[in-house]
Amino acid sequence: MKIAILGYGKMGEQVEIVALERKHKVVAYIDSEEDWKKQAEGFASADVAIDFSMPSVVMENIRRCFEAHKPVVVGTTGWYDKLPEVERQCREQGQSFFYASNFSLGVNLFFRLNRYLAKLMAPHAEYDVSMEEIHHTSKKDAPSGTAIVLAEDIIAALPHKDSWINKENDNRAELSITSQRLGSQVGTHSVIYTSPMDEIRITHKSFNRKAFALGAVTAAEFLVGKTGFFTMEDLLA
């Protein structure tokens, strides 16, 4: 499989390592407007593109992939307000698009655990729920896309929660998310249910970026030859 990497930062480098380990070939590295010109031939030869760029350029990258009818896997976060628009374009134009807020298999299992726990806790109003997340200092968005998915799944299950807020808060209707940006932390997410008597806590901690890169390359392998809008739920199924 020939891969174009859109955004050659720390995650792009990990995608390259995993792709080569899995006997694929990287044919384009695009990290700027100039690269789109210099790497045009390589991009044209790619079977799939994997995007770990920046929120400011991801929509333009997706547009270029759609124009070239290149399947595209997007792991960039911080642009999700545009996701419904991309899904509509993908379906109307017969494109191939794979999106995940987090490509780690462990995180996606954690998503399922979070949904199950929220359903269990729904009848127990004596417990209030909050969230904590920690990432490296260069992460731009807060809360993280992973934290937002966790929060929205909790809100969907708990009748006394109707929104989330990115700070500590005493309003019971709002789910409080505390975001920290520390050193080189890859990513830690905790969901905490607290009552006057005890606490229930579930946590996922990532040790390195390779898990995300492996998930993205696996998603690319899954996407090639398909048409439509896909997520990790499709891959895990």
N, C-alpha and C positions, 0 to 999 in steps of 0.2 A: 504494500500500500504506500502511495506517495502522499506525504503530508506537508501542508503549508502551515507554518507557525506564525500566528498573528499576535505580536507582543512578545519580545524576546527578553523578558526580565527573568526573575528567579523561577517563576513557574514555567515560562517558556523553555528555560534550560532543562528543567526536570522532565518536561514533555519530550524533549529531544532525547534525553538519556533513556527514558522508558521506551520510546518509539524504536530506537536503535537496538535495544535489548530484545524487542519483540520482532526484529528483522524487517522493520519498515524503513523507509527512506525519507528524509526531510529534504524537500526540493525548494523551499523558499522560507526565508526568515524576514518578516516584515514588521518593522518597529517604527517607521516614520513614513511621511508622504514620499520622500525620496526613494525609500525602499520599494514602494509600489511600482515605481518606474524601473528601478534596477532589477527587481525580482519578478517582473511581469511574466517572463518566459517560464520561470520555475512555477509560479502560481498557476499559470495556464495548464501546466502538466499535472497538477495535484489532483488526487482522488478526493481529498477532504481537507478542510481547514480547521485548525484548533485555535481558538481565540482566548488568550489570557492577557488582554491589553489593558486599557484604561476606560473608565466610564465615558470620558470625553470623546473617544474615538470609536467605541464599540459599535454604535449604530451605523457609522460610515463603513466599517469593516463588514458588517452584516449585509449592508446594501450592495457592496461590491461582490460579495460571495453570491448573493441572489442573482445579480446581473450576469455573473459568469456561470450560474447554475452549478455552483460548488456546494456540496454538503458542508455544513459548518457546525462545529461543536463550540459552545460558548460557556466559559467558566468565569468570565469577568463579572464582578459584582458592582452594585451601586447604580444600576440603570433600570431597575425593575419596573418603574412607572411606564416604560416604553414596551414592556413585554407583551401586553395584549395586542399592540399594533404590529409587532413582529410576528406573533402567532397568526394574526389575520392575513398578513402579507404572505407568510409561508404557505398557508392553506390555499389562498386564492391563486397564487402563482405556481403552485405545484413544486415548492422547494423542499429541501431537506434540512431540518434544523433540530439540534439537540441542546437542551438547556438544563442546567442544574445549578442550584445555589451552592452546592457542595458536591464534589465528585468522589469523596471518600466513601467506600463501602460501609465502614464503621459508622460514619455520620448518618448515612441513610438508614441503617438499622436503628440508630439512636432516634431518628425521626419517628420510626414506627413505635419504638418503646415510649417515646414522649406522648404520642397520640393515645396509646393504650392506657398509660398512667393517668392522663387527663380525664379519660372516660371513667376510670375507677374513682377518681377524686371528685367528680361532678356532684354527687349527692352530699358530699361532706363539706358544708359551707364553713365549718370551724377552721378549715385550713385556707390560708391565703397563699398565693403563689407569686414568686418573683424569679428573675433570671439574672445570671451573671455571665459575661463573656470577656475573654482576654485575647488580644492579638498583638502582633508586632507593631512597632511604632510607625512603620511605613504604610500600614493599611489606612486607606483614605476614608472609607465609609464606616459609620457607626450609627446604629448597631450593624453588625455584619449581616449578610444575606442569610446565613445559617440561623442566626438568632431570630431574624424576622420570620422565617419559616416555622421555627419552634414556637414563637409567640402566637402566630396566627392559628396554628393547630390547637394550641391551648385555649385561645379565645373561642374557637369554634365549638369546643367541648364543654366549657364552663359557663353556666348561665349568668353568673355574677360578674363576668369580665366582658367588656365591649370594645376595648382598644388597648394599645400598648404605648408606653412613653419611655424615652431613653434617659431616664434619671430615676433616683429613688423618689417614691411618692406615696402618700398616705391615702389617696383616693382608691377605694376598694374596686371600683369599676375599671380602673386602669392597671394593666400589667406592667410592673416596673422592670426595666432592663438596665443593668449597670454595665457600661462598656469601659474597659481599660485597655490602653495601648502601652505595652511594656517590652522593652528590649527586642529580642528576636523570637518571642513566643509565636509558635505556628498557629495555635488556635485551641482554646478551651471554652466549653459551653456547659453551664450548669443550670438545671431547673430545680427550684427549691420550694417545697410545700411546708409551711410553718403553721403550727397551732400553738395555743398557750401551753401545750403539754409536750410536744415533740416536733421533730423535723424529718421530712423525707427529701432526699437529694439524689438526683441522677446527674452524672457528669460524663462528658466525652472529652478526652484530651488527645490532640494530634501531636506526634513526636517529630514528624518531618513532612516535607511537601510531596514526597514520592507517592503517597497514597492518593493524593488528588490527581497527580499526573497519570498514574496507572488507570484511574477511573476515567479520565478524559480520553486516553488512547483507546481504552476498551469501548467507550462510547462511540469513538470514531469508527472502530471496526464494526460495531453494530449498525451504524448509520449508513455506511456505504451500500448503495444498491436499494435504499428505501426512500420513500417520499412521504413527507409529513412532519408533524411537530412532535418531538419525543422528549421524555424526561427519564430520570433514573428509575422511576416506577416501571416504565416500559422495559428498561434494561434488566432490572432485578426480576421482573416477571418471566 
